[in-house]
Amino acid sequence: MISQPIALYYFGSPNSRKVTIMLEELGVPYSIVPISMSRKDQYRLDYSALSPNNKMPVIVDPEGPDGRPISVFESGAILKYLAEKHGRFYGASWAERVKIDEWLFWQVGGFGPLLGQNEHFTGGAPEPIPYAIKRFVDETRRLYGVLEGQLTRQRQDGVDFVAGSGLSIADFAIFGWARKWKELGMGEDEFPEVYRWRDAINTRPAVQRALAIAVPKPVPDPGETLATHLKLLGLR
Ligand SMILES: N[C@@H](CCC(=O)N[C@@H](CS)C(=O)NCC(=O)O)C(=O)O
């Protein structure tokens, strides 16, 4: 049976790329619905119905639990949903899934948001604020150190991935911000285990396909697709 494609509301940044990496690794059909932040698409009322926190990514799966359509927002929830649906990249036991969850939640609750603040204050703020830059660069260095420690322990146990016994959604979640070490002020030799792991993930063909996704310019208006999805989900 051919599955109906999952639609991914997408903005080309680490949070959406976690999901394209997962979908490419799974090899399931999907379509991209690009969202324009400069046009503030994320604050449209019809988009808010799918994403009440007005962020990307969101997925709409026409074949969700019990065969019914479902939408999912929050990148961590999307990764867990896809892993559970397809029975892949989420460990082989409950104990392993708990370990994967630790690092998934570490990423969505700390590594992602804190490194996002680093990027904002070092690159995007209208004026330089030395206190904020120092605070978030220091915190980035601490978090990279935490990841370095975990990857070192995993290697000592003969595992080349962040959590559990193999490649998992924790790797997909963490990879995006581990790529950006230079912009975030980290040194080339500071975190050898992080960089070795990042390079290994980066060379995976599915990851390369995900990173190569280009969004058409100008970004098409998502209104028609949103209307179709809201109808499918019974929200209109
Ligand atoms: N916790 C959310 C964060 C998502 C997020 O911050 N997305 C950014 C793009 S990377 C966004 O949509 N920003 C729009 C805005 O802030 O207005 C997740 O993990 O999905």
Ligand as a Chemical Component Dictionary entry (heavy atoms), coordinates in Angstrom:
data_LIG
# 
_chem_comp.id                   LIG 
_chem_comp.type                 NON-POLYMER 
_chem_comp.pdbx_formal_charge   0 
_chem_comp.three_letter_code    LIG 
# 
loop_
_chem_comp_atom.comp_id 
_chem_comp_atom.atom_id 
_chem_comp_atom.alt_atom_id 
_chem_comp_atom.type_symbol 
_chem_comp_atom.charge 
_chem_comp_atom.model_Cartn_x 
_chem_comp_atom.model_Cartn_y 
_chem_comp_atom.model_Cartn_z 
_chem_comp_atom.pdbx_ordinal 
LIG N1  N1  N 0 10.517 24.449 20.382 1  
LIG C1  C1  C 0 10.242 24.607 18.986 2  
LIG C2  C2  C 0 11.063 25.748 18.449 3  
LIG C3  C3  C 0 10.758 25.985 16.993 4  
LIG C4  C4  C 0 11.357 27.308 16.505 5  
LIG O1  O1  O 0 11.892 28.113 17.293 6  
LIG N2  N2  N 0 11.223 27.528 15.206 7  
LIG C5  C5  C 0 11.678 28.760 14.617 8  
LIG C6  C6  C 0 12.453 28.466 13.360 9  
LIG S1  S1  S 0 13.907 27.529 13.786 10 
LIG C7  C7  C 0 10.470 29.593 14.248 11 
LIG O2  O2  O 0 9.493  29.064 13.774 12 
LIG N3  N3  N 0 10.523 30.907 14.502 13 
LIG C8  C8  C 0 9.468  31.790 14.145 14 
LIG C9  C9  C 0 9.328  32.927 15.114 15 
LIG O3  O3  O 0 10.045 32.910 16.122 16 
LIG O4  O4  O 0 8.516  33.811 14.869 17 
LIG C10 C10 C 0 10.559 23.292 18.253 18 
LIG O5  O5  O 0 11.482 22.600 18.682 19 
LIG O6  O6  O 0 9.857  22.966 17.275 20 
# 
loop_
_chem_comp_bond.comp_id 
_chem_comp_bond.atom_id_1 
_chem_comp_bond.atom_id_2 
_chem_comp_bond.value_order 
_chem_comp_bond.pdbx_ordinal 
LIG N1  C1  SING 1  
LIG C1  C2  SING 2  
LIG C1  C10 SING 3  
LIG C2  C3  SING 4  
LIG C3  C4  SING 5  
LIG C4  O1  DOUB 6  
LIG C4  N2  SING 7  
LIG N2  C5  SING 8  
LIG C5  C6  SING 9  
LIG C5  C7  SING 10 
LIG C6  S1  SING 11 
LIG C7  O2  DOUB 12 
LIG C7  N3  SING 13 
LIG N3  C8  SING 14 
LIG C8  C9  SING 15 
LIG C9  O3  DOUB 16 
LIG C9  O4  SING 17 
LIG C10 O5  DOUB 18 
LIG C10 O6  SING 19 
# 
